[in-house]
């Protein structure tokens, strides 16, 4: 059985003071922390590429798991929509070379945003089990600093750069349970890039999350034969403090179980859920966690992970 064995991350030390950004847009501390949820937004260096962020996270994973050898990696998936240069070749190929992984590795990208981690862990699990592979890396890196307009008050105060690396393998610490997914391409105009610049209709995205995510989580629990009481924590995409708080309230079942932790990271897109897992879940005593990612597409995915 393939599942999650370990997670490591890379969060750049440099970044943007969100209070300073807020002052420029006449937003006070209550708005920045209460609505946005982030006082600091990490930013990659100008010379760093997406693949470099991936390599930093993967190297942190190897360092914390000395039993995991580079030559044992036989699958590599990178979740990103902001890959190196123009996106060709695929970022996973560049990462394979920079990490010095063997050339018999299967390496490819998944072009998904904030739902990408949930999709990614199931994609790599299915791929590895179907092909008889043993050790895989699922890496998330979506530096929105490449595409966000610093003068756009709707986006520049939200997004931080980060990368995570998840070791997927046999005898997992966390096994993958039931999952549910969805897509509504009619909402594509609400989150898109045009001529290299990101646009977001914040109100539409907020409404989408509020209407879709709580109901989707309840459907997942019903399909799994579980109740909210059976879940130790809910790790949902950290889109903003307002979104996490609103979803928790709308879920109508122990909102205090919804983890919110983005003060020093911001919205890190596909990295937000694994950052929560690394910090709050992997080494915890919890037994069952619900995940939910949602955003650009529009796309969403929810899942249960559990200790086997």
C-alpha positions as CSV (number, residue, x, y, z in Angstrom):
1,X,0.0,0.0,0.0
2,X,1.4,3.3,-1.1
3,X,0.9,6.3,1.2
4,X,2.5,9.3,2.9
5,X,5.8,8.5,4.7
6,X,7.2,12.0,5.3
7,X,6.9,15.7,4.2
8,X,9.5,18.5,4.1
9,X,9.2,22.0,2.9
10,X,11.1,25.1,1.7
11,X,9.9,28.6,2.6
12,X,12.1,31.5,1.5
13,X,13.4,33.6,4.3
14,X,13.0,36.8,2.3
15,X,9.6,38.3,1.6
16,X,7.2,41.1,1.8
17,X,5.8,42.8,4.9
18,X,2.1,42.7,4.5
19,X,1.5,45.5,6.9
20,X,3.5,47.8,4.6
21,X,1.5,46.6,1.6
22,X,-1.7,47.1,3.6
23,X,-0.7,50.7,4.4
24,X,-0.3,51.3,0.6
25,X,-3.8,50.1,0.0
26,X,-5.3,51.8,3.2
27,X,-5.9,48.4,4.9
28,X,-5.4,48.2,8.7
29,X,-4.1,45.4,10.9
30,X,-7.5,44.0,11.6
31,X,-8.1,43.5,7.9
32,X,-4.7,42.1,7.2
33,X,-4.9,39.5,10.0
34,X,-8.6,39.0,10.2
35,X,-9.4,38.8,6.5
36,X,-6.1,38.1,4.7
37,X,-4.5,36.1,7.5
38,X,-0.9,36.9,6.7
39,X,1.5,39.4,8.1
40,X,4.4,38.2,6.0
41,X,4.6,36.8,2.5
42,X,7.7,34.8,1.5
43,X,9.2,35.5,-1.9
44,X,11.8,33.6,-3.9
45,X,14.9,35.3,-5.1
46,X,14.8,36.8,-8.5
47,X,17.3,34.3,-9.8
48,X,15.5,31.3,-8.3
49,X,13.3,29.2,-10.7
50,X,10.4,27.0,-9.7
51,X,12.7,24.0,-10.1
52,X,15.1,25.5,-7.5
53,X,12.3,25.7,-5.0
54,X,11.4,22.1,-5.7
55,X,15.1,21.0,-5.2
56,X,15.3,22.9,-1.8
57,X,12.2,21.1,-0.5
58,X,13.4,17.7,-1.8
59,X,16.8,18.1,-0.3
60,X,15.2,18.9,3.0
61,X,13.2,15.7,2.7
62,X,16.3,13.7,2.0
63,X,18.1,15.3,4.9
64,X,15.3,14.5,7.4
65,X,15.0,10.9,6.0
66,X,18.6,9.5,5.6
67,X,17.2,6.1,4.8
68,X,15.6,7.5,1.6
69,X,18.3,7.3,-1.1
70,X,18.2,9.3,-4.3
71,X,18.8,6.2,-6.4
72,X,15.7,4.6,-4.9
73,X,13.3,7.2,-6.3
74,X,11.4,5.8,-9.2
75,X,8.5,8.3,-9.5
76,X,8.5,12.1,-9.4
77,X,5.5,14.4,-9.9
78,X,5.7,18.2,-9.7
79,X,2.4,20.0,-9.1
80,X,2.7,23.5,-10.6
81,X,1.1,25.9,-13.0
82,X,4.1,28.3,-12.9
83,X,7.0,26.1,-14.0
84,X,10.4,27.1,-15.2
85,X,10.6,29.6,-18.0
86,X,7.8,29.0,-20.5
87,X,6.8,25.6,-19.1
88,X,8.5,23.5,-21.7
89,X,10.2,21.2,-20.9
90,X,8.2,20.0,-17.9
91,X,9.6,21.2,-14.6
92,X,9.8,17.6,-13.2
93,X,12.5,16.8,-15.9
94,X,14.5,19.8,-14.7
95,X,14.1,18.7,-11.1
96,X,15.2,15.2,-11.9
97,X,18.5,16.5,-13.3
98,X,19.1,19.0,-10.5
99,X,18.5,16.4,-7.8
100,X,20.7,13.8,-9.5
101,X,17.9,11.3,-9.6
102,X,18.3,8.1,-11.7
103,X,17.3,8.4,-15.4
104,X,14.8,5.4,-15.0
105,X,12.6,7.7,-12.9
106,X,9.1,8.5,-14.2
107,X,8.8,12.3,-14.0
108,X,6.0,14.5,-15.1
109,X,4.0,17.6,-14.0
110,X,0.4,18.1,-12.9
111,X,-1.1,21.4,-13.9
112,X,-3.3,22.2,-11.0
113,X,-3.4,25.0,-8.5
114,X,-4.9,25.0,-5.0
115,X,-6.5,21.5,-5.4
116,X,-3.3,20.1,-6.7
117,X,-2.0,18.4,-3.6
118,X,-5.1,16.3,-3.0
119,X,-5.2,15.3,-6.7
120,X,-1.4,14.7,-6.6
121,X,-1.3,12.2,-3.8
122,X,-3.9,10.1,-5.4
123,X,-2.4,10.4,-8.9
124,X,1.1,9.3,-7.6
125,X,-0.4,6.5,-5.5
126,X,-2.4,5.1,-8.4
127,X,0.5,5.5,-10.8
128,X,3.0,3.8,-8.5
129,X,0.8,0.9,-7.5
130,X,-0.2,0.3,-11.2
131,X,3.5,0.3,-12.2
132,X,4.9,-1.5,-9.2
133,X,7.0,1.4,-8.1
134,X,8.4,1.8,-4.6
135,X,9.4,5.3,-3.7
136,X,7.9,8.5,-5.1
137,X,8.3,12.2,-4.6
138,X,5.3,14.5,-4.9
139,X,6.6,18.1,-5.0
140,X,4.4,21.2,-5.0
141,X,5.8,24.6,-6.0
142,X,3.7,27.4,-7.5
143,X,5.5,30.8,-7.0
144,X,2.8,33.3,-7.7
145,X,5.3,36.1,-7.3
146,X,6.0,35.3,-11.0
147,X,2.5,36.4,-12.1
148,X,1.0,38.6,-9.4
149,X,0.9,42.4,-10.1
150,X,2.3,44.2,-7.0
151,X,-0.2,47.0,-7.7
152,X,-3.2,44.7,-7.6
153,X,-4.7,45.0,-4.2
154,X,-6.9,41.9,-4.8
155,X,-3.9,39.5,-5.2
156,X,-0.6,41.0,-4.0
157,X,-1.5,40.8,-0.3
158,X,-2.5,37.1,-0.5
159,X,0.2,34.9,-2.0
160,X,3.5,33.6,-0.7
161,X,6.1,31.4,-2.4
162,X,6.9,28.0,-1.0
163,X,7.6,24.4,-2.0
164,X,6.9,21.0,-0.3
165,X,8.1,17.5,-1.0
166,X,6.2,14.4,0.1
167,X,7.7,10.9,0.2
168,X,5.2,8.4,-1.1
169,X,6.0,4.8,-0.4
170,X,5.1,1.5,1.2
171,X,4.5,1.1,4.9
172,X,3.1,4.6,5.1
173,X,2.7,6.8,8.2
174,X,-0.5,8.1,6.7
175,X,-2.7,6.0,4.4
176,X,-5.0,7.4,1.8
177,X,-8.7,6.8,2.3
178,X,-11.7,7.8,0.3
179,X,-11.6,10.9,-1.9
180,X,-13.9,13.0,-4.0
181,X,-13.1,15.4,-6.8
182,X,-14.9,18.0,-8.9
183,X,-14.4,20.5,-11.7
184,X,-16.5,23.4,-13.0
185,X,-14.8,25.0,-16.0
186,X,-17.5,27.6,-16.3
187,X,-15.8,29.3,-13.4
188,X,-12.4,29.5,-15.2
189,X,-12.6,33.3,-15.8
190,X,-12.6,33.9,-12.0
191,X,-9.0,32.8,-11.7
192,X,-6.8,33.1,-14.8
193,X,-3.6,34.5,-16.2
194,X,-3.6,36.8,-19.2
195,X,-0.4,38.1,-20.8
196,X,1.5,36.8,-17.9
197,X,-0.5,38.6,-15.2
198,X,-2.8,36.9,-12.7
199,X,-6.4,37.9,-12.2
200,X,-8.7,36.8,-9.4
201,X,-12.4,37.7,-8.8
202,X,-12.1,37.5,-5.0
203,X,-15.9,37.6,-4.4
204,X,-16.7,34.8,-6.8
205,X,-13.9,32.6,-5.4
206,X,-15.1,33.2,-1.8
207,X,-18.6,32.3,-2.8
208,X,-17.5,29.2,-4.6
209,X,-15.5,28.0,-1.6
210,X,-18.3,28.7,0.8
211,X,-20.9,26.9,-1.2
212,X,-18.8,24.0,-2.4
213,X,-16.3,23.0,0.3
214,X,-18.5,22.4,3.4
215,X,-21.0,20.4,1.4
216,X,-18.2,18.4,-0.3
217,X,-16.7,17.5,3.0
218,X,-20.0,16.3,4.3
219,X,-20.5,14.2,1.2
220,X,-17.0,12.7,1.7
221,X,-17.8,11.9,5.3
222,X,-21.1,10.3,4.4
223,X,-19.4,8.2,1.6
224,X,-16.8,7.1,4.1
225,X,-19.3,6.1,6.8
226,X,-17.9,8.8,9.1
227,X,-19.1,11.7,11.2
228,X,-17.4,15.0,12.0
229,X,-16.6,13.5,15.4
230,X,-14.5,10.9,13.8
231,X,-12.1,13.5,12.3
232,X,-9.3,14.8,14.4
233,X,-8.6,17.9,12.2
234,X,-9.6,19.5,8.9
235,X,-6.7,20.7,6.8
236,X,-8.2,22.8,4.0
237,X,-6.5,25.1,1.5
238,X,-5.3,28.3,3.2
239,X,-6.8,30.7,0.6
240,X,-7.3,33.4,3.2
241,X,-8.3,33.7,6.8
242,X,-11.7,34.8,5.8
243,X,-12.2,31.7,3.6
244,X,-11.0,29.2,6.2
245,X,-13.1,30.8,8.9
246,X,-16.2,31.0,6.7
247,X,-15.9,27.3,5.6
248,X,-15.4,26.2,9.2
249,X,-18.5,28.0,10.3
250,X,-20.6,26.8,7.3
251,X,-19.5,23.2,7.9
252,X,-21.6,23.2,11.1
253,X,-19.5,20.7,13.0
254,X,-16.7,21.6,15.4
255,X,-15.2,24.6,13.5
256,X,-12.3,24.6,16.0
257,X,-11.0,21.5,14.2
258,X,-10.2,23.5,11.1
259,X,-6.5,24.4,11.2
260,X,-5.6,27.9,10.2
261,X,-1.9,28.7,9.9
262,X,-0.9,31.3,7.2
263,X,0.4,34.3,9.2
264,X,4.0,33.8,8.0
265,X,3.3,32.0,4.7
266,X,0.2,33.5,3.0
267,X,-1.6,31.5,0.3
268,X,1.0,29.1,-1.0
269,X,-1.4,27.5,-3.6
270,X,-0.7,23.7,-3.9
271,X,1.8,23.9,-1.0
272,X,-0.7,25.1,1.7
273,X,-2.1,21.7,2.6
274,X,1.2,19.8,2.8
275,X,2.6,22.7,4.9
276,X,-0.2,22.1,7.4
277,X,0.4,18.4,7.4
278,X,4.2,18.8,8.0
279,X,3.7,21.3,10.8
280,X,0.6,20.0,12.6
281,X,-0.2,16.4,11.5
282,X,2.7,14.1,10.5
283,X,4.1,13.7,14.1
284,X,0.8,14.2,15.9
285,X,-1.2,11.6,17.8
286,X,-4.2,12.1,15.5
287,X,-5.7,9.2,13.7
288,X,-7.8,10.6,10.9
289,X,-7.6,13.9,9.0
290,X,-9.8,15.4,6.3
291,X,-8.2,17.4,3.5
292,X,-9.8,19.8,1.0
293,X,-8.2,21.8,-1.8
294,X,-10.1,24.2,-4.0
295,X,-9.4,27.0,-6.5
296,X,-8.3,27.7,-10.0
297,X,-10.2,25.6,-12.6
298,X,-12.6,25.8,-10.9
299,X,-11.3,22.6,-9.3
300,X,-11.8,20.9,-5.9
301,X,-10.8,17.7,-4.2
302,X,-11.4,16.4,-0.7
303,X,-9.9,13.3,1.0
304,X,-9.5,11.3,4.2
305,X,-6.1,10.2,5.3
306,X,-5.6,7.9,8.3
307,X,-3.0,6.0,10.3
308,X,-3.0,2.4,9.0
